[in-house]
């Protein structure tokens, strides 16, 4: 019985050339980890978002939000995550299909609309969210039309020798200023409420995450190095032309080097090394039990339960 059956194979939605390796992932007790399995040997990599949560403190706005929402915080977070997943799916559909049918979202497929199917257990929010969701998609489609020249990867998993892995939402050649650059664009969705002027807030964790994406990509694909990093978010636009936020995160604190007596040390790499020293990147010790097979008569658990330690 292969452990691969119990891990999620992370496939890119698109990649411009042959994949160099396969990565799997699973959420365990200490957070999300990625795995590479070669010849029966399992190598682990901490998720960059998991590493962010362990290394960098939450901002004051996060604690204000938790205090405001109290015991509803987890439910609100999970609903926003479902919305974000649906948003990513539709953005990828548009790029792969070279077009998108907004009306498809409202079209019924059995008991639910297609949008409600995308929301899963949060399908009951579909009617309240659908109009704002479509506006959010229009913002991304406008970004693609205005700036993107060529797409190289969608939802692309990459690993680093530093011991972490990340999934890049979009890697592309794009217009920025008066030049064409190779950029990684991390999509941040936002539930758009009619009449609201609220904009997406970007924080230090987003800077770290993007620098990690760039570092890992350039390590794996030096023939097509990423030079720029961006956060994208839709806005509740007014008028006929959708607008969006595009935050340039190319030269943040984590892209800088600190000069020491031993030479320059990249701040991102230094933080990752701190994570290693603190034990955050150690191999997870979660023991997973899986039940399989068929029996008749007296049940013998030794024949039907397999344990793996990741």
C-alpha positions in Angstrom: 0.0 0.0 0.0 1.7 3.2 -1.2 1.8 6.4 1.0 1.2 8.3 -2.3 -2.5 7.4 -2.1 -2.9 9.4 1.0 -1.0 12.5 -0.1 -2.3 15.2 -2.5 -0.3 15.3 -5.7 0.2 19.0 -6.5 -0.1 19.4 -10.2 0.4 22.8 -11.9 -2.5 24.0 -13.9 0.0 24.9 -16.6 3.8 24.9 -17.1 5.7 25.9 -20.1 7.9 22.9 -20.3 8.3 19.4 -18.9 8.0 19.1 -15.1 11.4 18.4 -13.4 9.8 16.5 -10.4 6.6 15.7 -8.6 5.6 17.1 -5.2 2.9 16.0 -2.8 1.5 17.8 0.2 -0.4 17.1 3.4 -1.5 19.1 6.4 -0.2 17.5 9.5 -0.1 18.5 13.2 2.7 21.1 12.7 1.1 22.6 9.6 1.4 22.0 5.8 4.3 20.2 4.4 5.3 19.2 0.9 6.9 15.8 0.0 9.0 14.4 -2.7 9.2 10.6 -3.1 12.1 9.1 -5.0 12.9 5.4 -4.9 10.9 4.9 -1.7 12.7 7.7 0.1 10.5 10.6 1.4 12.0 14.1 1.5 10.0 16.8 3.3 9.7 20.5 2.7 7.9 23.0 4.9 5.3 25.1 3.1 6.4 28.7 2.8 3.1 29.9 4.3 3.6 27.5 7.2 7.1 28.9 7.7 5.7 32.5 7.5 3.2 31.7 10.3 6.0 30.3 12.5 8.7 33.0 11.9 6.8 36.3 11.6 4.5 37.8 14.2 0.9 38.6 13.3 0.2 42.3 12.8 -1.9 44.3 15.2 -4.7 44.4 12.6 -5.0 40.6 12.9 -5.6 40.7 16.6 -8.1 43.5 16.2 -9.9 41.3 13.7 -10.0 38.3 16.0 -11.1 40.5 18.9 -13.9 41.9 16.8 -15.2 38.5 15.5 -14.5 36.4 18.5 -15.7 32.8 18.2 -16.8 33.4 14.6 -13.2 34.1 13.5 -12.6 30.5 12.3 -15.8 30.3 10.4 -15.2 33.6 8.7 -11.6 32.6 7.8 -12.8 29.3 6.3 -15.5 31.0 4.2 -12.9 33.5 2.9 -10.6 30.5 2.0 -13.4 28.9 0.0 -14.1 32.1 -1.8 -10.4 32.5 -2.5 -10.1 28.9 -3.9 -13.1 29.5 -6.2 -11.4 32.8 -7.3 -8.1 31.0 -8.2 -10.0 28.3 -10.0 -11.8 30.8 -12.2 -8.7 32.8 -12.9 -6.9 29.7 -14.1 -9.9 28.7 -16.2 -9.8 32.0 -18.0 -6.1 31.7 -18.8 -6.2 28.1 -19.9 -9.4 28.5 -22.0 -8.4 32.0 -23.3 -11.8 33.3 -22.3 -14.5 33.0 -19.6 -18.3 32.8 -19.4 -19.5 35.0 -16.5 -23.0 33.5 -16.9 -21.7 30.0 -16.4 -21.2 30.9 -12.7 -25.0 31.5 -12.3 -26.0 28.5 -14.4 -27.5 25.6 -12.5 -25.8 22.3 -12.4 -28.3 20.0 -10.5 -29.4 21.5 -7.2 -26.7 24.2 -7.1 -25.2 26.8 -9.5 -21.7 26.3 -10.7 -20.5 29.1 -8.4 -22.1 27.3 -5.4 -20.4 24.1 -6.4 -17.1 25.9 -6.3 -17.8 27.2 -2.8 -18.4 23.6 -1.4 -19.8 23.7 2.1 -20.1 27.4 1.9 -22.5 27.2 -1.1 -25.3 29.0 0.9 -23.2 32.2 0.5 -23.4 32.0 -3.3 -26.4 34.4 -3.8 -24.8 37.0 -1.6 -21.4 36.8 -3.1 -22.0 36.2 -6.8 -22.1 39.8 -8.0 -19.0 40.9 -6.1 -17.2 37.7 -7.2 -17.8 38.5 -10.9 -16.5 42.1 -10.3 -13.4 40.6 -8.7 -12.8 38.3 -11.7 -13.3 41.3 -14.1 -10.4 43.0 -12.2 -8.1 40.1 -12.8 -9.1 39.8 -16.5 -8.4 43.5 -16.9 -5.0 43.0 -15.4 -4.3 40.1 -17.8 -5.4 42.3 -20.8 -3.4 45.3 -19.8 -0.1 43.7 -18.6 0.4 40.1 -19.3 2.3 39.1 -22.4 3.1 35.4 -21.9 2.2 32.9 -19.2 4.9 30.4 -18.1 3.2 28.8 -15.1 -0.1 28.5 -13.2 -0.3 27.1 -9.6 3.3 25.8 -10.0 4.8 23.9 -7.0 8.5 24.3 -6.5 11.0 23.2 -3.8 14.2 24.7 -2.5 17.4 23.2 -1.2 16.8 25.5 1.8 14.1 23.0 2.9 10.9 24.7 1.9 8.4 24.6 -0.9 5.8 26.9 -2.4 3.1 27.1 -5.0 3.3 30.0 -7.4 0.0 31.4 -8.6 1.2 33.0 -11.8 4.6 33.4 -13.4 4.5 35.5 -16.6 6.2 38.0 -18.8 4.4 41.3 -18.1 4.5 45.0 -18.7 5.7 47.0 -15.7 6.5 50.7 -16.1 8.3 51.0 -19.4 9.8 47.6 -19.4 8.9 43.9 -19.8 9.8 41.8 -16.8 9.4 38.2 -15.6 7.2 38.3 -12.5 5.6 36.1 -10.0 2.1 37.3 -9.2 0.5 36.2 -6.0 -3.3 36.5 -6.2 -5.1 37.8 -3.1 -8.8 37.6 -3.4 -11.2 39.8 -1.5 -14.9 39.4 -0.8 -16.4 42.4 -2.5 -19.4 43.9 -0.7 -21.6 46.4 -2.6 -20.9 49.9 -1.6 -17.7 49.1 0.3 -14.5 51.0 -0.5 -12.3 48.5 1.5 -9.0 47.5 -0.1 -6.9 44.5 0.5 -4.1 45.0 3.0 -0.7 43.5 2.3 1.6 42.7 5.2 5.2 41.6 5.9 4.3 37.9 5.5 3.3 38.6 1.8 6.8 40.1 1.3 8.5 37.0 2.7 6.3 34.6 0.8 7.0 36.3 -2.6 10.8 36.4 -1.9 10.6 32.7 -1.2 8.8 32.0 -4.4 11.3 34.0 -6.4 14.3 32.3 -4.7 13.0 28.7 -5.2 11.9 29.4 -8.9 15.3 30.9 -9.8 17.1 28.0 -8.1 15.1 25.5 -10.2 14.8 27.5 -13.5 17.9 29.7 -13.9 17.2 29.9 -17.6 14.1 32.0 -16.9 14.8 34.0 -13.7 12.0 35.9 -12.0 13.1 39.5 -11.5 9.9 41.0 -10.0 7.4 40.1 -7.4 3.8 41.3 -7.1 0.7 41.0 -5.0 -2.5 41.4 -6.9 -5.9 42.1 -5.5 -9.3 43.2 -7.0 -11.0 46.3 -5.9 -14.7 47.3 -5.8 -14.5 49.5 -8.9 -17.0 52.0 -10.1 -17.5 52.8 -13.8 -16.9 50.9 -16.9 -13.3 49.9 -16.5 -12.3 47.4 -13.8 -9.3 48.4 -11.6 -7.0 46.5 -9.3 -4.2 46.7 -6.9 -0.7 45.6 -8.0 1.8 45.9 -5.2 5.4 45.7 -6.2 7.2 43.6 -3.7 10.5 43.2 -5.7 12.8 45.1 -3.4 11.4 44.5 0.1 13.5 44.0 3.2 13.8 40.3 2.5 15.4 40.9 -0.9 18.2 42.9 0.8 21.6 41.7 2.0 23.1 42.5 5.4 26.9 43.2 5.3 28.7 41.3 8.0 32.4 40.5 8.7 31.8 37.2 6.9 30.4 38.9 3.8 26.8 39.8 2.6 24.0 37.7 4.0 20.6 37.7 2.2 17.9 38.5 4.8 15.4 36.0 3.4 18.0 33.2 3.6 19.0 34.3 7.1 15.4 34.0 8.2 15.1 30.5 6.8 18.2 29.5 8.7 16.6 30.9 11.8 13.6 28.7 11.1 15.9 25.6 10.8 17.7 26.5 14.1 14.3 26.8 15.9 13.3 23.4 14.6 10.4 24.6 12.6 11.6 22.8 9.5 12.3 19.4 11.2 10.7 16.3 9.8 7.1 16.2 11.0 6.5 13.3 13.5 2.8 12.9 12.7 1.9 9.2 12.6 -0.9 8.5 10.2 -3.1 5.4 10.3 -5.1 4.2 7.3 -7.7 1.4 7.1 -7.9 -0.7 3.9 -9.0 -4.0 2.4 -11.9 -6.4 2.9 -12.5 -9.1 5.4 -15.0 -11.8 6.3 -15.6 -13.3 9.7 -13.4 -12.1 12.6 -11.8 -8.7 12.0 -7.9 -8.8 12.3 -6.7 -5.2 12.5 -3.1 -6.2 11.7 -4.2 -7.0 8.1 -6.2 -3.8 7.5 -4.4 -0.9 9.2 -1.2 0.6 7.9 0.8 3.3 9.7 3.0 5.8 8.1 5.2 8.4 9.8 5.8 11.5 7.7 
